[in-house]
Every structure is written in C-alpha cells, then in structure tokens.
Amino acid sequence: MGTYQIIATAAMGLEAIVAKEVRALGYDCQVDNGKVIYRGDETAIARSNLWLRTADRVKIVVGEFKAYTFDELFERTKALPWENFLPEDAEFPVLGKSVKSKLFSISDCQALVKKAIVERLKKQYKRNTWFEETGALYRIEVSLLKDVATITIDTSGTGLHKRGYRAAQGTAPLKETMAAALIMLTNWHPDRPFVDPFCGSGTIPIEAALIGQNIAPGFNREFVSETWNWMSKTAWDEARIEAEDLAKYEQPLDITGSDIDHRMVKMAQENAFEAGFAELIQFKQMQVKDFTTTKEYGVIVGNPPYGERLGEKSEVEAMYRDMGQVFNDLETWSIYILTSNEQFEEFYGRPATKKRKLFNGFIRTDLYQYWGKRPPRNKE
Ligand SMILES: C[S@@+](CC[C@H](N)C(=O)[O-])C[C@H]1O[C@@H](n2cnc3c(N)ncnc32)[C@H](O)[C@@H]1O
C-alpha cells in the first residue's frame, strides 16, 4: 500500500469542522481555504470516504507545481507518474478551475492537462493511438490558485453528501454535510432530546440519528475508488468492518422532527425509512408556535424559512417572534437556528449567546446559538 497526499474538500466555513473529523480518524492535517490536507494510505482513503460527515469529497494529489505558462503546465503534468494511477482503459475526464492565476482559460488548461496525460500514458503503455477510455472512472481536476497547479483525482465519485437515504426532497433541503456540521456545532449528546421544528425532508434529524448511533455516513453507498484495480480491496473491506463494529445500533435516541407541512412530514418519514430509522425518529405535523415540552436539557436545531422570497418576509418575521415566545421558558434547552435574516435576534426577542457565520450553498447565513443551562454531570 502506498501513501498519498489526501485532500478532503470542504464548503467555505466548514474547514475547521472537517479538520476535526480528519483528526478524530487519526490523521494529522493542515487546513486551507476549502480543503483539509493530510497524508495517508489506501485505508485512510477508504475510512475518510466512509466517515467524513462534513467533507464534500476525498481526493488524491498527483502533483503540485508552479505553472505560469502552458508549456510549464504541459511538461510538469507529463512528468507526473500517471501510469501509477491510470490503467490503460481508464476513463479520465479533466475538470479545471483557476483563481488569481496567469493561466486563466479553464478550457485550455483542461485540454492541455488531458493531452499531457495522454502523452505520458502512450509512452508508458507503448501505444501510439488514442485511448478508448472504457474502464473505471478517474475524475481528474487541475486547480490553479495563484499560479500553483494542484492536480488531483477524485476518490469519492458522487459527492459525500449523498448518503443514499434521500428518496425525496423538499423545496429547500439542507445539504447533508451542512446538516451534520450544524449538529456537530451544538453540545448535543445522544442521551439528550433532539428536536428539529422545521424538519422539511428530515435531513437534520436523520444526520443526528447517524451521529447519535455512530453510524458511518457512507456505510450504505459506494465510492468510485472501490472500482480501481490498484486500490486495495482489503483496505475497503477492513474499513467497512471497522464501521460495522463501531456502530451503536442499540443506542436509544430521542429525536423528533416536525413541520407545518404534512407533505414534508411524509417525505421526512420516507427518508428516515430509507436510512433505517423509521422506528427511531418521531415525525409529526406541527407549527413551531405549538411546540411544548416537559423534557429537560434538550437541543433544538432548526433551519426555518429565511423570508427571502417575495411576500414571505412578514409572515416569517411573525413566525420568528412566535418562536422566541415558545422557546422562552426552555431554560435548560440549547437552541440553534440557521437563517440569513440579519434581524433574527430582534424578532426572536433575545441576543444570541454566540453567532457563527456559515454559507448554506451560496447564501450567507448565521447560526444563532442560545446556550441553555449545562446538564448535571451524569447527564452530559
Ligand atoms: C428551509 S426548509 C427546511 C429544510 C430541511 N432542513 C430539509 O433539509 O429538508 C423550512 C421548513 O420549515 C417549514 N415551516 C415553515 N413555517 C413553519 C412554521 N411556522 N412551523 C413549522 N414549520 C414551518 C416549511 O414547511 C419547510 O419545510
């Protein structure tokens, strides 16, 4: 098994959380914009894909070098040991991006990198014809940042947010990676109640259940690097066995999702069923202003409407007011609300204990955090 430089890509603002996850898997790492960088073998690649809840993709770095001219990009790409990664029948599309670099034409960079790899492989595989590309997929990316080219191969395939449980989705579903990040930013512990009063298609409650039972989020899906001939099958098998051993399917959980829209509740139930949590998560149709509880030390994580759509604003603001009132008595509960509405605290009626800037896709939002009383020691 070789060792590789690995990149776990992260949505803007989630880098530190991805890094924490990478460290929890046992790998030292560095954090950069949009990525976390570390070294590891094929087991690390398999474990990262299976376990990282908040990363977008796991990539292998094939090479990194300065490139100010097309010639440099071509020659340095050709000098990389592509035959170690790409078999003769590999399908290898090349994607590209360029930021603050002299080589800014992405299509030219992509075409050139493709040509350089083909040249290299022709020599190594002793052929003088084009490759048919009928085999496994190796998605290559050339990313230029301040004239430094980083060339990677994607090991994930479909993005890591696709856990395999989303049969149906609502109008504004939260990305699974983002939902997991929100939960990881709270002080929730599996023996405390968890509520999402705006559950939509159920993403937050389902991610909470996966976290609560320590289930690897990628356990029920496949990854493109599993199809690669040089990738150790044992590494993948062992990583899956480890995930199975670490799952705590017996861990009781108290997770509830509710939504004003009964169609959403049905959708959330379908998704929870797909995820294997049909019995575990309680879903019900309810508007937030009817929320009551006699439980203590719970955690609420909600992604309400932001009121950005025309005609929706005043209704949403009134709902934020209602929310502030019904949550007012929950002294022992911690409440986390994600919204782009900058006046949220005014409507809600209280300043947040802490705010954290986050991007929900391209929308700038804040996670408004209202910390409740700490549970007695044996409840933590
Ligand atoms: C942004 S979506 C939540 C998406 C969800 N996180 C997901 O991943 O699918 C907001 C949800 O809040 C619900 N909603 C709107 N007003 C509500 C209210 N007053 N009480 C409870 N739910 C409400 C909507 O029906 C919608 O499903």
The ligand as a Tripos MOL2 file, in Angstrom:
@<TRIPOS>MOLECULE
LIG
   27    29     1     0     0
SMALL
NO_CHARGES

@<TRIPOS>ATOM
      1 C1        -35.7280   25.5600    4.7310 C.3       1 LIG1
      2 S1        -36.9610   24.3810    4.9300 S.3       1 LIG1
      3 C2        -36.1750   23.1450    5.9280 C.3       1 LIG1
      4 C3        -35.4480   22.1450    5.0800 C.3       1 LIG1
      5 C4        -34.9470   20.9460    5.8430 C.3       1 LIG1
      6 N1        -33.8600   21.2940    6.7510 N.3       1 LIG1
      7 C5        -34.5300   19.8690    4.8730 C.2       1 LIG1
      8 O1        -33.3370   19.5030    4.8370 O.co2     1 LIG1
      9 O2        -35.3550   19.4150    4.0700 O.co2     1 LIG1
     10 C6        -38.0270   25.1330    6.0850 C.3       1 LIG1
     11 C7        -39.2190   24.2880    6.5110 C.3       1 LIG1
     12 O3        -39.9350   24.9820    7.5170 O.3       1 LIG1
     13 C8        -41.3150   24.6740    7.3660 C.3       1 LIG1
     14 N2        -42.1000   25.7420    8.0350 N.ar      1 LIG1
     15 C9        -42.4220   26.9760    7.5790 C.ar      1 LIG1
     16 N3        -43.1100   27.6590    8.5050 N.ar      1 LIG1
     17 C10       -43.2170   26.8560    9.5870 C.ar      1 LIG1
     18 C11       -43.8140   27.0060   10.8880 C.ar      1 LIG1
     19 N4        -44.4400   28.1250   11.2160 N.pl3     1 LIG1
     20 N5        -43.7200   25.9720   11.7440 N.ar      1 LIG1
     21 C12       -43.0890   24.8230   11.4100 C.ar      1 LIG1
     22 N6        -42.5270   24.6280   10.1790 N.ar      1 LIG1
     23 C13       -42.5770   25.6200    9.3040 C.ar      1 LIG1
     24 C14       -41.5150   24.5730    5.8810 C.3       1 LIG1
     25 O4        -42.6410   23.7610    5.5650 O.3       1 LIG1
     26 C15       -40.1810   23.9680    5.4100 C.3       1 LIG1
     27 O5        -40.2860   22.5720    5.2450 O.3       1 LIG1
@<TRIPOS>BOND
     1     1     2 1
     2     2     3 1
     3     2    10 1
     4     3     4 1
     5     4     5 1
     6     5     6 1
     7     5     7 1
     8     7     8 2
     9     7     9 1
    10    10    11 1
    11    11    12 1
    12    11    26 1
    13    12    13 1
    14    13    14 1
    15    13    24 1
    16    14    15 ar
    17    14    23 ar
    18    15    16 ar
    19    16    17 ar
    20    17    18 ar
    21    17    23 ar
    22    18    19 1
    23    18    20 ar
    24    20    21 ar
    25    21    22 ar
    26    22    23 ar
    27    24    25 1
    28    24    26 1
    29    26    27 1
@<TRIPOS>SUBSTRUCTURE
     1 LIG1         1 GROUP 0 **** ****
